[in-house]
Structures are given as structure tokens and as C-alpha cells.
Amino acid sequence: MAATLGPSGWWQRWRRRLSAWNGSRMLLLLLLLGSGQGPRQVGAGQTFEYLKREHSLSKPYQGVGTGSSSLWNLMGNAMVMTQYIRLTPDMQSKQGALWNRVPCFLRDWELQVHFRIHGQGKKNLHGDGLAIWYTKDRMQPGPVFGNMDKFVGLGVFVDTYPNEEKQQEAQKRRYSPGVQRVFPYISAMVNNGSLSYDHERDGRPTELGGCTAIVRNLHYDTFLVIRYVKRHLTIMMDIDGKHEWRDCIEVPGVRLPRGYYFGTSSITGDLSDNHDVISLKLFELTVERTPEEEKLHRDVFLPSVDNMKLPEASTQRLTSPRL
Ligand SMILES: [Ca+2]
């Protein structure tokens, strides 16, 4: 389902901006470390970024806790350490999550995730990975990387264990060329509450796009960026230690309601890993819209993707409470 973009003007500006980033990643990091004071203009375009503290998380994690005054709430086995938040330790059958308490009403945003996945397990003997969420519900434990199934919103998965591939192997089946995915693998899914995430197939039936991301046991920092601008979802990663963003997923026509929650979660089963989140930084992006775009980009009440039919949500509660 992955799609590429036409050469629209704003996208060209984004591309230019990205290449500018590649050359000045250290500067960017320095800016980020000291940012939060007003807007930061990137490049010569019209785009401004504002760090939104109420949706961001960084050391020393003072806003994390269980109380109602905390900006971020922990769940399950998640633990606050001095240098990171550990969603799960490298032990079997653990699950943990971290949820922002403040709903996000921004139209255009970018979430930068600094994370680390590491453990004792050798190749393909580790799991299961972590997920990043922008969803209607929060703090709902379940089977999808520690979060509920049939979620409503966006899920981005950093899946470290190839369940489907292992099953195929056990049945002595081979993939046809071009079908096999190499793990760890990043994929994205948009759900209106009607779809189940198929864990046995690593989400293949519902993925919007994906890419291989060798992210385990690395000695340098690994980052993921989820950008949502003008209904265009872009996911990039910086996992090679080169301070460069690499494209992973691009999907136009993604309609996400406002007022959802950001979160991250992880689960281990028979196999395990340490799944650590070092920081989550949410930027408001200000972009210009033409009057036509303003009309087109009206608020929606259920997540959907253009040209992709999702089954109707089984629960009408999402839009109209049943009397
Ligand atoms: Ca998997």
C-alpha cells in the first residue's frame, strides 16, 4: 500500500529541508537540546517548528509518574531510569507502556522518537519490538506490542521478531521473490477500530508501508520520525549512526482526527529485549494552506486512508453514542 508523492511544491520544499537537515544534523541536535523557547525556522521555507512541551518527554523525566498532574503515565512493567524509560526489561512475558496525558489538537506535527532496543538474544532470538501510537484510547493493555487490539488511530511498529517468516520456515515454505521482509521491520497501520493486528503475520495484511530497520544492539543513537503534514504521513529513521534521515514510509491521504493521544508500548514473550525510550519530542509544524486545502483538510471523526477501504467500525460509539 506504500505510495509515493507527486512533485508538489510543498513536498519539494520538504525535500530541500530534509537535505539541509542531513548536513546539519549536529546543529539540529544542539538546537533541540536547547529548544522549547519559541519557534525555530528550518530552511528558507515557510515552515516553523515549535516544540510542544506538553506532548514531549526528555531527561530527567520529571513529568513522568502515576499522578494526575503527570504529563506522562507509565503502565505495566515500564520503569523510569536516569538515562531512559525502560518499557520492558530483557525478560520474558513483560509489557509496558508510556502515555501522554494531554490530547493533541495540532493539525500538522512531527514526533521525533529517540529509542534503543538491545538485549542478550542472538539473531532472531529476541522480541517483540515496540510501537508508537497516536490513538483515541490510552492506557489500554493488550496484545499489539502491549497495547489494545482494534485500536482507533495510528500505530507505528518497530517489529524485531519475524513471526510469519519463522512459521513459513517451520512449514518448509518459501516466499516468492520480493515478498519476504527482512527484520527488524518498521511498519505503519491506520485503524478505525474495525481491524485486528495480525501478530502471526507481523501485521502484513493491514500495513500501509514498511521498511527494514536494523536497530538492535547498536552503539550509537537511533531515531525515528513520524511526520504528519497536510494529511501526508512520512516516517523516516536515523539508525545508521550517520546523522541522516532515511525514508521508510510515505502515505498520502491519511486522515487522522485531532484530540488523540501519543504513546509508546512494548511487549516481550518467550523472547525478550530491553526496549528503551530516551526521548519523545513533538513539534507543531506550521504550514500554509491554500483555501482549497483548507476545505479539503476539514476535521474528521474517524481515521481513514484515501483509496483504502477499511471495514466499517463495528462500534458506533465512536461517532454517536447509542441511546
Ligand atoms: Ca513480529
Residues whose N, C-alpha, C, O or C-beta is under 5 A from the ligand:
A	BS01	CA	D128 D159 Y161 P162 N163 H199 D202
